[in-house]
Amino acid sequence: MAESEKRGFFGRLFGGGKKEAPESEPEAREEDVPSEEEVAQDLPAGSGQAAESAETAQADASVGSNQPLVMPVALAPAISADPAAAKAPVDDPDSTDAADEVTEAALQPSPPGSEVVEFVDDETPDVDAETLEPESPDPETSEADTPSSGHDETQRDESAGEVVETEPSPQTLGIVASGLSSDALETPAPKRSWIQRLRDGLSRSSSALGDGIISVFRKRKLDAETIEELEDLLIQADLGADTAMTITERLAEGRYDKEISEEEVRRVLAEEIEKVLAPVARPLDLDTGHKPHVVLLVGVNGTGKTTTIGKLAAKLNREGKKVMLAAGDTFRAAAVEQLRIWGERTGSTVVSRPIGADAAGLVFDAMKQAKDAACDVLLIDTAGRLQNRAELMAELEKVVRVIKKHDPEAPHTVLLTLDATTGQNAMSQVEIFGRTAGVTGLVMTKLDGTARGGILVAIAARHGLPVHFIGIGEGIDDLEPFTAKDFAGAIAGMTN
Ligand SMILES: Nc1nc2c(ncn2[C@@H]2O[C@H](COP(=O)(O)OP(=O)(O)OP(=O)(O)O)[C@@H](O)[C@H]2O)c(=O)[nH]1
């Protein structure tokens, strides 16, 4: 057989020797990739120039181990307020649902410790990048020196700076204090266990893989061509070329001319994937020697940063930690409101600024507030940004520099949220966010949907970055520690 005929789909398509996963375009999901109109509204007018090809992210995953705080899988009764509702635009008729839920109980105070601290622009002006040189002890705060935040100036709220007192909106009070969401008023369907949601979420990948491999084995004898087709299947599932080769080699061992059972295929798949993932499945250790331990959340739009902050705050608060939240997404009003709701739900103080304020300035204030209040942990939200928007990535670098003005070792933890429905594009997110913000660990969200997830295997094989948590729902308890065995089993379609 001619060489060209032997090669599998990608070999034939790209003609290469060692196969690489197909270069993905940025994910075409609507929520991740803004339309032109959305870009005009939500993202700064910028060059949009592609970021240069990323080098391997050298994020240092090590966090000081002085009195490490290991976050357990603490589950508490779910609170029904739904911060995701805050994502609804103000004029969205659906967004009035929460307001409708105001009850007498809404007049009850927020949970203890819950408080919103909002800064006024002219009291705490923006931080200028020029002032971040080491010799300057504190950022200068000249308005004239303040560069654009990188967002469209026309989108700034003209009323910014007028807000003095911030009280929870009636809408917020209603859903928080009443403790009743619209879901809770209906008979709730029994909630599937987290492992079931994970398996269901990854079932598309697992059936495609399992079925594909079985059909390849059933139809023909195992030979070079079959092995190449197997590799193609695994690469299409985003597992990466190296892992694909390892798996096919394992599957092929001693099986020439033999049939292979479905269970055997799934078992070998799960074992090999687990081997790759086991070294990166690491709990999030927070060094309580830092006051506060600063955790920065970064990622592409809509990947679940704010939601993950809320879930983390809940876990930490249950452990008795004093937590502060910084609404560093100063661009999107709904993001600030969403974080405020999470603050109320979890009894955490929220530091925010009016929309349009400089994110670095807000973060500078939050660092000071958290230090003054002797907080254990400061969780900083940031605006979502596509990793190929150079000007937005520069803004993120500025945020990191401002944090270091307070504590050169901070941020102590930088978490990148990856949406599990994303394919190859997640690899470049890891590389570019890793280089820009020094990502120390990953959280893969939305594994309860129609997830893909295979890319995490390729990311683990290439970067070895710790994966701390998986998001398996929008609720406060829907954040689970990442475990290699469970994840590998779910991708391989194992049922136990
Ligand atoms: N099903 C599911 N939905 C999730 C999960 N995590 C977050 N979401 C939802 O995804 C949407 C986006 O989440 P956010 O937390 O607002 O994402 P973000 O990264 O802060 O968004 P931007 O600020 O726009 O960049 C919300 O509707 C969340 O409720 C998850 O694990 N599972």
The ligand as a Tripos MOL2 file, in Angstrom:
@<TRIPOS>MOLECULE
LIG
   32    34     1     0     0
SMALL
NO_CHARGES

@<TRIPOS>ATOM
      1 N1        -23.3620   24.6690   33.6940 N.pl3     1 LIG1
      2 C1        -22.3920   25.4070   34.2430 C.ar      1 LIG1
      3 N2        -22.4250   26.7380   34.1050 N.ar      1 LIG1
      4 C2        -21.4290   27.4590   34.6590 C.ar      1 LIG1
      5 C3        -20.3680   26.8610   35.3760 C.ar      1 LIG1
      6 N3        -19.5360   27.8610   35.7880 N.ar      1 LIG1
      7 C4        -20.0760   29.0080   35.3590 C.ar      1 LIG1
      8 N4        -21.2180   28.7900   34.6770 N.ar      1 LIG1
      9 C5        -22.1040   29.7430   34.0250 C.3       1 LIG1
     10 O1        -21.4050   30.3270   32.9460 O.3       1 LIG1
     11 C6        -21.8180   31.6690   32.7790 C.3       1 LIG1
     12 C7        -20.5880   32.5620   32.8110 C.3       1 LIG1
     13 O2        -20.0370   32.4790   34.1150 O.3       1 LIG1
     14 P1        -19.3000   33.7140   34.7820 P.3       1 LIG1
     15 O3        -18.8460   33.2740   36.1200 O.co2     1 LIG1
     16 O4        -20.1050   34.9490   34.6940 O.co2     1 LIG1
     17 O5        -18.0700   33.8360   33.7890 O.3       1 LIG1
     18 P2        -16.9660   34.9650   33.7600 P.3       1 LIG1
     19 O6        -15.7380   34.3030   33.2840 O.co2     1 LIG1
     20 O7        -16.8720   35.6560   35.0670 O.co2     1 LIG1
     21 O8        -17.5800   35.9190   32.6710 O.3       1 LIG1
     22 P3        -17.0020   37.3430   32.1370 P.3       1 LIG1
     23 O9        -16.9110   38.2280   33.3090 O.co2     1 LIG1
     24 O10       -18.0090   37.7760   31.1300 O.co2     1 LIG1
     25 O11       -15.7010   37.0460   31.5130 O.co2     1 LIG1
     26 C8        -22.8000   31.9510   33.9020 C.3       1 LIG1
     27 O12       -24.0980   31.7900   33.3940 O.3       1 LIG1
     28 C9        -22.5000   30.8950   34.9300 C.3       1 LIG1
     29 O13       -23.5920   30.5750   35.7320 O.3       1 LIG1
     30 C10       -20.3490   25.4200   35.4900 C.ar      1 LIG1
     31 O14       -19.4620   24.7960   36.0660 O.2       1 LIG1
     32 N5        -21.3940   24.7610   34.9020 N.ar      1 LIG1
@<TRIPOS>BOND
     1     1     2 1
     2     2     3 ar
     3     2    32 ar
     4     3     4 ar
     5     4     5 ar
     6     4     8 ar
     7     5     6 ar
     8     5    30 ar
     9     6     7 ar
    10     7     8 ar
    11     8     9 1
    12     9    10 1
    13     9    28 1
    14    10    11 1
    15    11    12 1
    16    11    26 1
    17    12    13 1
    18    13    14 1
    19    14    15 2
    20    14    16 1
    21    14    17 1
    22    17    18 1
    23    18    19 2
    24    18    20 1
    25    18    21 1
    26    21    22 1
    27    22    23 2
    28    22    24 1
    29    22    25 1
    30    26    27 1
    31    26    28 1
    32    28    29 1
    33    30    31 2
    34    30    32 ar
@<TRIPOS>SUBSTRUCTURE
     1 LIG1         1 GROUP 0 **** ****
